[in-house]
Each structure stands twice: as C-alpha cells, then as structure tokens.
Amino acid sequence: MTLVYIYSAYLLLMSLIAFFLFLRDKGMAKRNGNAVRIKEKTLLGCVAMGGAVGGFIGRIVAHHKTNKIYFSLTIYVSLLLQLAVLGCMIYYAVMA
C-alpha cells in the first residue's frame, strides 16, 4: 500500500507543476505575445511524466492550447495510462 501512496503523491506533485506551467504560459502569452515562453515539449513532457490531471485542468481553466489536437491526444492518453496504473496498483494492494 505504501507504493500507492508514493505514486499518488508523485501524481499530485506533477499535476500541480503541470497546472501552474499551463497557467504561467498562458499569462506569458497574454502579456508578452511572442516573448520567451514555456516550450510545448516541456508542457507535454510534464503531462506525460505524471501531470495529466493538472495539465487537463490547467488547460481548461486557462483556455490554453485548446485547439491543438496533439495536446488533447497527449493529455487524454496520459490521463488514461496514469489512472490505469494507479487503479492496478490499488487493486493489487487490496488483493495482497
């Protein structure tokens, strides 16, 4: 059960990071136009490495990158995979 808590904490941390990265990038886009912004691969990498929930929520709250299909695909696939792993971990922790 300890691994479930560790993985959950990791997902929460990465989600918070992704959420604030999306908000910050949107703020930078509004304020500075084409100034130095957060790279798309950084946003997607954070989503893929555990921050899918935060990226999903941050994208909706900030209305950021909503027309980019590869962002949607990456976020949805990452979200499904991360929740599936968490579900399997919980299932095996309860059954053990």
KAPE-V853225 format. One record per residue. N is the residue number from 0. RES is the residue in one letter. NEAR is the number of other C-alpha atoms within 8 Angstrom. Layout:
BEGIN
<<N;RES;NEAR> <N;RES;NEAR>>
END
This chain:
BEGIN
<<0;M;7> <1;T;5> <2;L;7> <3;V;11> <4;Y;8> <5;I;8> <6;Y;9> <7;S;9> <8;A;8> <9;Y;9> <10;L;10> <11;L;9> <12;L;9> <13;M;14> <14;S;15> <15;L;10> <16;I;11> <17;A;16> <18;F;15> <19;F;9> <20;L;10> <21;F;14> <22;L;12> <23;R;8> <24;D;10> <25;K;10> <26;G;8> <27;M;12> <28;A;11> <29;K;7> <30;R;6> <31;N;7> <32;G;7> <33;N;6> <34;A;7> <35;V;5> <36;R;8> <37;I;8> <38;K;6> <39;E;6> <40;K;6> <41;T;8> <42;L;13> <43;L;11> <44;G;8> <45;C;13> <46;V;18> <47;A;11> <48;M;8> <49;G;12> <50;G;18> <51;A;17> <52;V;9> <53;G;14> <54;G;15> <55;F;10> <56;I;9> <57;G;15> <58;R;14> <59;I;9> <60;V;8> <61;A;9> <62;H;8> <63;H;10> <64;K;7> <65;T;10> <66;N;4> <67;K;7> <68;I;7> <69;Y;6> <70;F;10> <71;S;9> <72;L;8> <73;T;11> <74;I;14> <75;Y;9> <76;V;8> <77;S;12> <78;L;10> <79;L;8> <80;L;8> <81;Q;10> <82;L;8> <83;A;8> <84;V;8> <85;L;11> <86;G;8> <87;C;8> <88;M;10> <89;I;10> <90;Y;8> <91;Y;8> <92;A;9> <93;V;7> <94;M;5> <95;A;4>>
END
